[in-house]
Amino acid sequence: MAIRLMPERSCAGCTKQEEWGCEAFKFREPEPHEDPRDAWHKPAYLPITLDGEDTYTCPRQSLHRQPDEWSRLLMYYGFYQKGHLPQTGSIIDQSNCLLQAFRILDAVNSEVDKQKRETRERPKGDPTQRRP
């Protein structure tokens, strides 16, 4: 399964690593009066807001820092999509954290599928197909 979230942030051949904060990490909480970028090592030029919080790191960074965890999660998600659960028992016996991750992946996949359908359904020459 390919990561479909933020396809514009494909890591292969990326030339915007410094701009997007691909090596950034937060090393402390910023003081109320200071620039939040001062609490980051190699911060992105501009923050991204995820879940209501500004971050100065590329959201795909954890794919490189935690590849084994992502591999395991995506493997279990593939089994989940086919009706198999990672733990013995019913849905109530599964890890709440894992089920939340599956819900997020389901929502992202649904959103991407919807956007793909809408793109295919637009007539050719439609000005809404232009890229920004």
C-alpha positions in Angstrom: 0.0 0.0 0.0 1.4 3.4 -1.0 1.2 6.4 1.3 -1.5 8.5 -0.3 -1.4 11.4 2.2 0.2 14.6 0.9 1.3 13.1 -2.5 3.0 16.5 -3.3 5.5 15.6 -0.6 7.1 12.6 -2.4 10.5 12.0 -0.7 12.1 10.5 -3.7 14.0 13.2 -5.5 12.7 16.0 -3.2 14.6 19.3 -3.6 12.7 21.1 -0.9 14.1 19.3 2.2 15.4 22.4 3.8 12.3 24.4 3.0 9.9 21.7 4.3 11.9 20.8 7.4 12.7 17.2 6.5 15.4 17.0 9.2 13.6 19.2 11.7 12.9 18.2 15.3 11.5 20.0 18.3 14.0 20.1 21.2 12.0 22.2 23.7 8.8 24.1 24.2 9.1 27.8 23.1 8.7 30.6 25.6 5.4 32.5 25.1 7.3 35.6 23.9 9.7 34.0 21.4 9.5 32.8 17.8 8.3 29.1 17.9 11.0 28.3 15.2 13.6 28.9 17.9 12.6 25.7 19.6 13.3 23.6 16.5 16.5 22.2 14.9 16.5 22.9 11.2 12.8 24.0 11.1 10.7 24.4 7.9 10.4 27.9 6.5 6.7 27.9 7.3 4.7 25.8 9.7 2.1 23.2 8.8 -1.0 22.9 11.0 -1.8 19.3 11.8 -4.6 18.6 14.3 -4.7 22.2 15.3 -1.0 22.4 16.2 1.7 24.1 14.2 4.7 22.0 13.3 7.9 22.9 11.5 8.7 19.4 10.3 7.6 17.5 7.3 4.7 15.2 8.3 6.3 12.4 6.3 9.5 12.5 8.4 8.3 9.7 10.7 8.3 7.3 7.7 12.1 7.6 7.6 12.6 7.7 11.3 10.3 4.8 12.2 10.2 2.6 9.1 9.6 -0.7 11.0 6.6 0.7 12.9 5.1 2.1 9.7 5.7 -1.2 7.9 4.0 -3.2 10.7 1.1 -0.7 10.8 0.5 -0.8 7.1 0.8 -4.6 7.1 -1.9 -4.8 9.8 -4.0 -2.3 8.0 -3.9 -4.4 4.8 -5.1 -7.4 6.9 -7.8 -5.2 8.5 -9.1 -4.2 5.1 -9.5 -7.9 4.3 -11.4 -8.5 7.5 -8.6 -9.9 9.7 -7.7 -8.3 13.0 -4.2 -8.4 14.5 -5.2 -9.7 17.9 -7.2 -12.8 18.7 -10.8 -12.0 19.4 -13.3 -9.4 18.2 -13.0 -5.7 17.6 -13.4 -5.0 21.3 -10.2 -7.0 22.0 -8.1 -4.8 19.7 -5.8 -2.0 20.7 -7.7 1.3 20.8 -4.6 3.1 19.4 -4.4 0.7 16.5 -8.1 1.1 15.7 -7.7 4.9 15.8 -4.8 4.6 13.3 -7.0 2.4 11.1 -9.8 5.0 11.2 -7.4 7.7 10.2 -6.1 5.6 7.3 -9.7 4.8 6.2 -10.6 8.5 6.3 -7.5 9.5 4.3 -8.1 6.7 1.7 -11.7 7.8 1.4 -10.7 11.4 0.8 -8.1 10.5 -1.8 -10.6 8.2 -3.6 -13.2 10.9 -3.6 -10.7 13.4 -5.1 -9.7 10.9 -7.7 -13.4 10.3 -8.7 -14.1 14.1 -8.9 -11.0 14.6 -11.0 -12.0 11.8 -13.4 -15.6 13.1 -13.6 -14.6 16.7 -14.6 -15.0 17.4 -18.3 -11.8 18.1 -20.2 -10.9 21.8 -20.4 -12.6 22.4 -17.0 -10.8 25.4 -15.4 -11.0 23.7 -12.0 -8.6 21.1 -13.2 -5.7 23.5 -13.4 -3.1 23.1 -10.8 -2.2 26.0 -8.5 
